[in-house]
């Protein structure tokens, strides 16, 4: 099997007549695409070295897992504290953590490699399903990126950077296997099964695209799937999903991945209007990189409104094709439609869409499908100006969002300096067991290489969400732990009130937006055994 980057588009994706040989060098699509991918890599490397976007405790949890793997202390299957979302990122980062010590940069460098793989696969997939120069345009758009886009590609927060290359690989292999000669493809079938298994292990957000790719494979290869290729797919699937399979067999249904996913989706409190507003009108332009941060107004919101119509138009154009090309284009449409439907059924879309837009990360796989109608219009005489204008506006919006994101680099560096200052102060004070809130605890533990152990508190001072439970046990056993609380936060106000009620004096130090409390008498945590 060979799906290497080549300098010529497939015959079915040919853009026009071959220009006459003049001896003059002309740019080739694959070369231009490669240069754009390198530019995108340089952009993401710049952000990574400048610690942008800022880290948080979710990423620190992956970092703690990578540290444990590097030291041979633990080999977690899932994100600490839950029974879903595989730890591929931790295993990729572990060698760098072992060699250079724990750092955000060590966590994110392997994610940059995943971006390169994603860009390469998207070029090959788009060139095969549409055209080579259109694939160059798509790769160029994917090279830029707002915070929502880049965060889903470099932020080692569990699952997001790897699912897009997995999805693109599944679709490309399905299309390739369905259109190649019938010999010499056994490795391709095994690779498809392995990627599908990894999708099951790492993050179920990509399953709509994996399912669509499975349909493409069935359409193009259904006879072969009854024989050895089908067995190879099954074998690859078992290998890729083996960590999940072993966990679920050993844990039983109560602690299984399926039970947890059903539990997380059990109740929806947001109204349908809020979920459509947050999941479609706001979520789609945020996820595709047309807006920066939580700010999104003007025409990008209109793009969210017309996105379903663009999917229908893309499906109609796909029906005019034949074979695996038709199936591949329809798969891109189906993957996006199902992803949006599932997301808008959740509370996250209605209650906090700007925070939860990461759940629409896979939508970038469908970028070629929704832009193809505009590209097609740009090639028609009577629709050329509207088509070119629409594509230009789209590209300029993505570029503006990228520039706006780059302007936040200083805040990313400042956040990293504040974190190191806080850790240094805690170590100076000799506080190695502390309480704080969730979004601080993980950063303290990872940033200090576990020299500081932190247990999380809820706003009511009860035990919070401790992903790595041994930390809670160690802090609870400390003679007199410290309390590291964001200034003005709800949890700080509750703690000050408790000090007042119990009449316990405390030494207070202030640094980097936190107050460090050292009570003269150990307070403990209310209802420690209730969670």
N, C-alpha and C positions, 0 to 999 in steps of 0.2 A: 504494500500500500504506500502511496506517496501523495501527500497533500502539501508539498513544499511550495513556498512562495515562488511564483514563476513570473516571467516578464510578459506573458501573453495571456489574455483573457480566454476562457473557454469559448468554443465556437458559438454556442448558443447565446453567449453574452456579448457578442461582437458589436461594437458601437457604430461601425460604418465602414466604407470602403477603405482599403489599404492605400495610404498616400504613395504617390510615385517615388521611386528611389532617386534622391537628389544628392546623396552623399552628405546631407546635413543631418546632424544628430537631433533626434526628437525625443522628448521625455517619454518614458514608458510608465504605464500605470503602477506597476509593482514597485518600481524604484521610488516614485513620488510617494506612494503609500508608506514605504519603509522609512523615508525621511520624515514624514509626518508622525509616525509612531515614535521615532527617536526624539522628535521635538516634544511630543507628549510625555515621554519618559523624562526628559530633562526638566520639564515643568513640574512633574510630580516629585522628582528628586530634589529640586529646589525647595518645594514645600516641606518635604520630609526632613531635610537638613535644618529647616527653620521651625520644625515641630508644629507645623500647621496642617490640618486643624489641631487645636489643643487636645491632649489626651484626656481620658476619663477613667473611671473605675472599671468599666466594661473592658476597655483595652488592657488595663492593668491586670484583669483577671486572666486574659490570654497570656500576658507576660508572666504571671505567677506560674501558670501551667507550663510555659516554655522553660522557666527556671527549674521547676521540679523535674521536667523531662531531661534537661541538660545535666542535672545532678544525679539522675537515676533514682530519684525519690518516689516518683509517681508517674504513671502513664495514663492520664485521664482520657476517657472516650468522648465525653461531652464537656461543654462549658461548665465549669464548677457551679454547683447549685441548681442544676436542672438536668433533665433527661432527654434533651434534644439539642441540636446545634453542635456538630462535631468540632474537634480541635485540630483540624488540618493546619490552621495558621500557627498554632503553638508548636507543632512538630516541624514546620518549615523554619520557624524562628529559632528553635532550640540550638542548632549548631552555632549560630551567630551569638546567641546569649552565652553559650559555653566558651566561645573564643574571646569575646570582647566584653562580657558582662551584660547585665540587664539594662536596657535603655529603650526608649521609644523608637529610635532609629533602627536598632537591631530588630525590632518587631516589624517595622514597615518595609525594610529593604526587600524581603521576599515577596511582599505584595506588589512591588514594582515589577517584578518578573511576571507576575500573574497579569498585570496590565499589558505588558508586551505580548504575551500569549493571546490575550483577548483581542488586541488590535489586529494581530496577524490572522486570527481565525475569522474576525469580522470582515476583513478584506477578502479572504478567500470565499466566505459564505456569500457576501454581497455580490462579488464578481460572478460567482456561479449562478446565483438566482436572478441577478439583474444585469449589470454591465460593469466593466472594469473601471471606467472613469467615474461612474457613480459610486463605486466602492471606494475610490480615492476620496471623493467628497465626504462620504460617511466617516471614513477613518480620520479625516481632517476635523470633523465636528467632534469625534470622540477624543481627539487629542487635547482639546480644551476642556474646561470643566469648572462648574461652580462648586461650592462647598458640598452640596448634596451628592454631586457626581463623584468628586474626588474622594470624599470621605468613604464612599462605598467601594473605592478601589485601593486606597492605601491604609485605611484605618483598620487595624487588626482587632476588631471588636467582636468577631465571631461570625463567620459564614459569608459575609457579603463580598469580599474581594474575589473569592474563588468561584462563586456560583455563576457569574457571567461567562468566564471561559469554559466552564463545564457545560453550560447551556449552549453556547456557540459551537463547542466541539461535538455535542450530541447531534445538533441540527446539521452541521457540515458533514459529519460521518454518515448520517442517514441519507442525505441527498447524494453524497458520493457513492455510497454502496448501491443505491438504487439506480444509478446511471452508468456504472462502470461495467466492463465485460465480466462474465460470470466466474472468471478464474482469478486466483491470487488475492482473495479478499478476506481470508479467514482471520487474519490479524486485525482487520478493520472491525469485524463483528465482535471479537474479543475486547477490543478497545472501547467499542460502544457500550458493551455491558459493564466494563469497569467504570466508565464515566457515569453511567446510570446508577451504579452502586454508590459511588462517591456522592452523587446528588442526594441519595437517600440518607447518607451519613451526615453530610455537612450542614444542609439547610433546606428545609422543605419548600422554601419560597420559589425554588427553581423547578419544582415538580410540574407546574403547568406547561413549561417549555419542554421538560423531559417527556411528559406524556404526549405532547404534540410531535416531538421528534420520533417517539415510538410509532405513532400512526404513519409518519412519513416512511419509516423503515418498513413497516408492514405493507404499505402500498407498493413500494418498489421491490421488496424481496420476500413476499409472503410465502412463495413456494420453498425458497431456501431455508426459511426459518423453521420448517418442519424437519430439517435434517441437522447436519453437523453445525452449521452457523448458529442455529437456535441454541444448541447445547453450549457453544462458546459464549454466546451472549449471557446465558444463565450462569455459566461459571464466572464470567467477569463481574456480573451483578453481585454474586455471592462474595467474591473477593473484595469488591469496593465497599459493600455494605456490611462486611463481616463484623466490624466493631459494634455496629448497631444491633446486628443479629445476636451476637453473644450477649450483649447487655440485656436485651429484651428476654432472651431465654433464661438468663440467670435471675433477673429481677422479678419476673412475673408481671401480670397485667397492671397491677396497681402502680408500679413504678416504671411502666413502659413508656416508650416515646409516643405511641398512639394515645394512651390514656392522658398523658400530659398535654398533647396538642388538643384533644377534645375538651379538656378542662379549661384551657386558655381561651377557647372560642365559645364557651358555654353561654355567657350572658352578654347582651349588647344593650347598653343604656343610652347611647347617643341616638338622636332622632335620625330618620332617613334623610331629611334635608341636610343636616349637618354632615352626615357621612358622604353624601354626594358632593357637597360643597368642598369638604376637605379631601376626599379621595379622588375626585375627578377634576373639578375646576382648579383646585390648588395643588393637589398631589401630582398630577401629570406634568404641568410645567416645572414644578420643583424637581421632580425625578429626572426629567430630560435635560435639566441644566439651563432653563430659560430664565431662572430667577436666582438671586443670591440670598442665602439665609432664609429667614421666614418672610422676607419682603417679596411680595408678588402682586402686582396690580397692572392695570392696562391690558394691552393685547395678549400677553402671555396667558392670562386667565381665559381669554377667548380661545386660545389654542387648546386648553383643557376642554372647553365646551365642544369644539369641533373634532376633537380627537376620535370619538366614536364614529363620526361620519367618515373621517379619513380611513379608519380601519375597514369600514364597509366598502369604501371606494377601492382600497387596496385589495380586498377580497374579490371584488368584481373584476379588477384587472388580472388577478391571479387565475381566475376561472378561464380566462382566454388562453392560458398556457396549457402545456401538456405534461404528463408524466410527473417525475419527481420535482421538476421546477414548480409546477402548480402546487404540488403537495407541500413543498418547502415554503413557498410564499404564504400559503394558507396557515401553515404551522406558526409562522411569525405573528399572524393576526390572531390566531386562536390563543397563543401563549399570553399575549398582552390582554386580550379580552377577559380571559379567565383570571389572570392576576389582578386586574382591576376589580372584577366582581368580588373576588375573595377578600380583597383589601377593604372595599366599601362595606362589607358585611361586619367589619370589626369596629370596636369602639375607638381604636387608635385613629382611624380616619376622621371621626367626628369630633373627638375630644382634644387631640393634640396632633393635627396633621403635619405641622412643620417638623416635629420631633420624630414622628413615625414614618416619614416619607421614605426612609431606608427600606421599608417593606416593598416599595415599588422599584427597587434597584434593577430587577431584570428587564424593565421596560426598554432600556437602551438596546437590547437585542432586537427590538422591533422598529428601531429608528429607520432602517432601510425601507421597510414596508410603508410607513406613514409618510415618508418623504418621496417615495417613488411617484405618486400621482403628480406632485409638483415638478419633479424632474421630467416626467413624461410630457407635461404641459409645456415646459420650457423648450422642448424639442419640436413642438407643433407651431406652425406659422401663426395661426390666429390666437394662440394661447401663450406665445413665447414671453411677452412682457409680463403678464400676471404670474407665470410660473417662475421666471427668473427673480421677480420682485419678492415673491413669497420665500424662495430659498435664501435670498440675500438677507431679508429681514430676520429669518430664523437664525442664520449664521451670525449676524450682528448681535442678536440678543444673547446667544451663547457666549460670544466674545465679550460683551459688556459684563455679563455675570461673572466671567472668569477674571476680568480686570478688577471688579468689585471684591472678589474673593482674595486676590493677591494683596489688596490693600489691607487685609487683616493680619498679615504676617507678623507685624510688630506685636500685636496682642497675643499671638501664639508664643512668641519668644518670651514675652513678659509673664505669661502664665507658667511657663516652664521654670523661669527664674524664681517666681514666687513659691512654686512647689519645692524647689531645692532649698530655698531659704527656710521654709517651714520644717523640712526634714532636718536641716542642720541645727535649727533651734531646739527641736525635740531631743536630738542627740546630745546637745550641749547641756540640756536640763536633765539628762539621764532618764528620759521617759521612753521606755521601750515597749510598754503595753498601754494602749490608749483606747478611748472610745471617741467615735465621731459619727458623722452621717455617711450614708452609702457612697456618695460621689467623692468623698475624701478618703475613705478607708483603703480602698484598693490601691489608690495612687501612693499612699504612704507606705504600704507594704512592699509594692513592687519597686518604687523609687529608692527605697532604703535597702533593697535586697533582703527583705524580711528582718532587718535589724530592729525595725519597728513593727509591731503586730497590732492590728486595729480591729475592733469589733464595732459593728454598725448599730446606731440607735435610730428609732423612729422619732417623729416629732413629739410623741408623748413620753419619750425616754424609755420605752420598752425595747426589747431586742429588735433590731432592724434586719435587713436582708443580708445576712452573712453568707456569701457564696462558698467560702472555704471555712467550714465549721470549726476546724481545730483552732483558728484564730480566736473565736468566741470563747472556747474553753480556756485558752491560755490567758486571755485578758481577765476573765472572771476569776481566775486563780491568783491574779496579781494582788500583792498586799495593798497597794494604793495606786491604781491606774490614773493617768491623766485624762482630761477631757478636751478635745481639740474641736472647737465649734465655730462655724462661720459667723462673723459678726452680724448681729441683727437677725439671725435666722430664727425660725420658730423653735427649733430644738434648743438654741441657746437661751431663749426667753424662758422656756420650760425648765431648763437646768438652773438658771439664776433664781427662779421662783422656788425651786426645791431647796437650794442652798439657804434661802431666806426662811422658809418654813421650818427647816430642821436646825437652823441656827448654826450652820457649819461654815467657818471661815475658810477662805481659799486664796492662794496666791495666784495672781493673774498676770500673764504675759501676752502681749499683742504683737502679731507679725503677719504680714502678707494676707490681710483680710480675715485672720482668725484670732480668736482669744484662746489661750491655753490655760485651763483651770487645773490647779493642784490643790484639791481639798485637804484640809488637815486631818480629816477622818474619812476612811473609806465609806463610800455611799452605796456601792452596789447598784444593781439595775432592778427596777420593779418587775415582778412577775417573770423572772428569768426562766422559769420552767414552764411557761405557758406556750412557748413556741419551740 
